[in-house]
Amino acid sequence: MPDYSNLFVCLMGVGTVFVGLICIILLVSLMSFFCRKTEKKEAAAAPVAVPRVEIADKGALIAAVSAAIAEDMGEDISAIRITSIKKV
């Protein structure tokens, strides 16, 4: 079995680490390049106009929101009082 010097072993270890890190950097850069290309294609097809819909029966909307809040809080619906609703 050959006898390697301490300096040789240290340099081989550090060299291996740097080669591995350089490979990781190259792989991440390559993946980033491909992700940016596919993102531009998807973004070009994405914009769709959503029509604004007026709600005819606001009482039904308030009742549905009250029921959902009461269910989430675990309270009776009579314990919930909604004073106003604003679209965010």
Residue, then its C-alpha position, 0 to 999 in steps of 0.5 A: m500500500p503506497d504511503y501518501s503524504n498529508l499534504f497530498v491527502c489534504l489537497m485531494g480532499v479540498g479539490t474533490v469538494f471544490v469540484g463537487l461544488i462547481c458541479i452543483i453550481l452548474l446544475v442549478s444554473l442549468m435548471s434555472f435556465f430551463c425554468r425561466k424558459t418554461e415560465k415565459k411560455e406559461a406567463a404568455a398564455a395566462p392572462v384571462a379577463v375575469p368579468r365582474v359579477e354583481i350579486a343580486d341577493k346580498g342577503a343570501l351572500i351575508a347569510a352564507v358568509s355568516a354560516a361559514i364564519a360560524e362553522d369555522m369558529g364553532e359558534d352558533i350562527s346567532a352569535i355572529r353579527i356582520t356589520s359590513i362586507k367589503k370586497v378586498 
